[in-house]
């Protein structure tokens, strides 16, 4: 849920300050072409943080959202996201601290960098909104450009020899891809040691899932960062946001493949065994009764579809428990199955519409 507040004053006065630190007396020069206001849900940074790093967003009390146009050519990484996500400073009023240690000061309509940044910046707040997640209220400040980093003046021409990151997730082929590069050998050895340490110490404790998720995220983010630092070919490929996101998923999938035996087989399977049995019994009951779609309150004409129409989707879901080990692999199976169901329904409706005249009477009648 998003609640908008009035836009910040267009004529900020940066000279007044209650911060414990003196701030620059001028705002960063605006672009030559004025920035058009944009809806929060259409902003590239906002959509990315909610889809890729929603945990960071939900744990923040203030998030600075740079205008989409100021992000053209920039790669949105976890560190970049953290640089714009804040909680109140435990030391100073009106100052806020990020998880990566950076500190900003807010005195509307101004946001100023305080410490941890490569250069001081003072930015104009274009608008302020509130986003609600459950009972938590998160303050969102729309700013003219990033707190750190700058979009390149010119887009770099794409190297014709640049590799493409595989888009289909498979823990085995993803691991083979990483091992294909000699530059990755040391980083992969470090990752194996980290995984081994996790496997030796991990114990499932109810209520500590978020802590476990953070440990795993730290594991694959470190591996991803180390690999890109040492592998120029992959680093160049990841200059494109789509390739960067594919590579981050690839490394995550490799790590989850390493941890599958420990987390799922040895820990969670026995805990969730009763729930699995219950779901299996429901599925078997439905299969025995051969319940038709109209029993599920599916509307006409889809209610008349036979089981054979969904054979492709059923086939897609079958390997989700055996061949699809990791969460990303299972998600890919489910997504593909849903696409196949959509295609089946679309094809069925089109096929029956061919045999129906505009007044709804069958051609054969």
N, C-alpha and C positions, 0 to 999 in steps of 0.2 A: 504494500500500500504506500502511495506517494502523496504527500501533502505539500503543496507549493506555498512559499511565502513571497512577499513582495520582493522584487528585484532590488539589488543594492543600488545605492546612489551612483549616478553616472559621473559625479564629480567628487571623487574621494579626496580626503585631505590627509596625506601620509605624515604630515609633520607632527600631529598629535599622537601620543603614545603612552600607554600605561605599562608597557613591557619593561623588564629590567635591563633591556639591551637597546642601544641606539640603533635605529633602522635607517636604511637609505631614504633620502628625501625625495626621490622621484620614482615613479612607477615605470616598469619596463616598457619600452616603446611599443605601442600597439602596431599590429600589422597595417600595411598600407590600405588593404581592403577591410572595411569594418566587419567584425564578426557578427553573423546573424544569430539571434537567440535560437537555441535548439531544445527540443523536448528531452527530458532526462532519459526516457526509455529508448530514444534514438541515438544517444551518445555512444560512441565506440568504446570508450573506457568503461562506462557504466555497464554496458552489455557484457563486456569481457570479464570484469571483476565478478559479476553475478553468475556467469556461466562457468568460469574457470577457478576463481578464488573466492567463492561465496563465504567460506569460513573466515577469511580475513575481513571481508566486509561486515559480516554479522558480529564480529568481535570488536569492531571499531565504534567510536562514538562520533567521530567526525571524519568524513571522507571528502577529499578535494578532487573534483572531476574536471580535468582539462577539456577545453573545447575540442571537438573531433577534428576540426581543421588543423589545429596545432599539433596533432599526432600523426599527420601524414608522413610516412616514411620511417616512423619510430616503431620499434619492436616492443610490445608490452610483455615484460618479464615479471616474475614474482617480486624481484627487488623493486622494480618500477611501481608495481601495485602497492607494495608496503610503504614506499616513499610518499604515497598519497593517502594513507590510511592511518588515523591517529586516535589516541586516547589522551585524556587530560594529564598534564605533567604533574608528578607528585611534588614538584618543587616550586613552580611559579604559576600564578594565576594568569589565565588567558594564553598559556602556552600548552602545546600538545606534543606528545612524543610518539614516534612510530616504532614498530617492532624492530626495525633495523637501526634504531638509535637516533635517527634524525629528529630535529625539534623545529616546530614552527610557532609563530605567534599570530593570533587572530584578533583583529580589531576592525570589525566591519566598517567600510567595505574593503578592507585590506587584509591580505595574508602575506606574512613575511617569513622568510627562512631565518632561523636562529643559529643552529649548529648542525654539523654533520654533512653539509652540502659543499659542493665544489666551488660554488660562487653564491654570493648573496642575491636574493631576488625579492622583489616586492610586487605582488600581483593583485589585480583588481578582481573582486568577487562580482560576477555578472548576475548571479541569482542564488538564492538559498532555498532549499527544500528539506522536507523531513520524509524519511522512509521508515515504515514500520515493519518490523519482523516479529510477529507475535506481540508481546508487550514491550519489546525494546524499540526505542526511538533513535534513529541514526540521522545525524545532521549532515546534509550534503551541500557542499559549496561548489557551485559551477564557476571555474576560474578560466581566465583567458588563455593560458598556456601552462605547460607542466612546471612543477616546482623544481625539477631538475631534468636535464636532457633537452635536446633541441632537434627538431626535424631538419633533415638535410636540405640545403638550398636547392640541390638538384638530385633527382633520383639516379642512383647508380645503374648503368646499363646491365642487364642480366647476362651473366657469363654463359655462353652456349654450352660450355663443358660442365656447368654446375650440376651436381647430382640432385636427385629428388629423393626425399624421405619416403619410405613405404607408408602407404595410408591404411593398409589392411593389417589389423593387429593380430599377431600370433607370437606368443612368448618365445617359441623356438626360432622362427625366422627373424624375429627382432633381435634375438641374441646373436644369431649368425651374422646379421647386418653389422652389429657393433664389433664383433670379432674379426670382421673382414678388414678393418683398418689397423695396421701395426701401431699407429699413434695412440690407439685406445688401450693397448695392452696394460700399461701401468694403472690407468684409471679403472679398468675392469678388475684387476687384482685387488685394488683398494676397495672396490665395491664388494667383491667376494668376502673379504675380511670383515667388512661392516655387516654384511648379511649374516655371516657365521656368528658374529658376536650377538646380533639380535636374536637369532634362532636359539642360542644357548641360554639367553636370559629371559626370553618372552614367556609370560604366563598370562593367560586370559583372566582378567578381573572385571566383573560386571561394573559398569559405571565409568570405566577408564578408556572407553573406545576412542574418545577424542584425543587423548594423550598418545595412544598407539598410532592413530592416523597421522599425527604430527611427526612422530618419529620416522614413520615410513616416508612421509613427504620430504623430510629433511634428508633422508637417505638418497632418494632418487634426484632431488634438486642438486645435491652436492655432486653426484655422479654426472649429471647432465652438464653442470657448470665446468667441472674438471675436463670432461671430454671436449667441450667447445673451446676451452682455453688451449688445448694441445693439438687440436685437429682443425687445421685451416679449411680443409675442404668442407667439413660439416659446418664450421662457423660461417663460411660464405653462404652456404645453402640456407642457414637459419636467419639470414638477413631479411628474408620474406616471412611475414607473420604466419602465413599458413604452414610453411615448412617448419618454422620454429615450434608451432603448436603440435605438429605431427611428431617432431623429434622428442619433445617433452613427453608426449603420450607413449612413444616407443620406449624411452628409458623407464618410465613408470611401469610399463607392461613387463619389461624384463625383470625389474625388481619384484613385482608381484608374482611373477613366475617362479622366482627363487624362493619366495616365502609361502607359496601355495601349500606345500606339504605341512609346514609348521602351523600356519594360521588356520587353514581350513581342515585338513585331514586330521591333524593331531589335536587341535583345540576346539574349533567351532562345531565340527560334525557331530560329536557326541552330545554337545550342549543343545544343538538344534534338532537332534534325532527325533524327538517326539513330535515336533512341529512338521518335520518332513513326512513322517508317517501319516499324520493327520491329513496333509495335503494330498498325499498319494491315495489315501482311502477315498477322498472326495473325487479325485480324477477317475479312479476305478469305478466308482458308483455312477458317475456321469457316462462313462463308456458303456457300462452294462445296460443302462436305461436308454441308451441312444437318444438322448434328449435333443430335440430339434431346436433350431434357432428361435422359432416363435415362442417357445417356452421361456426364453430369456428376454422376452418383450422386445425383440428386434423387429423393427417395422418392415412393412412390405415395400419393395419386393425382396429385400435381403433375407427375409425370414424363410423364403423358399429355396435358398441355396443349399446344395447337398455338401456332405463332408468332402467329397472329391474335389470340390472347388478350392479347398484350402490345403491340398496335398503338398504344394510347394512350401507353404509356411510351416506345416507340420514337420516336413523333412528338415527345414532350416533349424527348428528348435531342438531336434533330437540330439545333436552333439553338444548342447549347452552344458550338460552335466559331465561329459567325458572329455571332449576335445577342447572345449572352451573353459580354460582353467581360471583365468584372471577376470576381475570385474570388467575391464575394458572389452575382453573377448566375449563375455556373456552379454554385455550391453550391445555389442555389434550384432550378435545373434538375434536379440530381441528387436533391435531397430530394423534389421533386415526382414524379420518375420512380420512386423507391423506393416512394412512397405509392401510385402507380398500379399498380405490380407487386403490392404487398400487396393492393390492392383486387381486382385481377384474380384472384389466387389464392383470396382469400376468396369471391368470387362463383362461381368455378369449383367449389370444394368444396361450397358451398351448393347449386349447381345439380345436382350429381351425387348429393348426399345426398337430394334430393327424390325421385329415382328409385330409391332403395335402401331396402329394408325393414330393421328392426332386426337381423335375423340375418345381414345382409350380402348377401343374395340380391337380385338385381334384380327389381323389380316385374314387369317384362316377361317374366321367365322362367316 
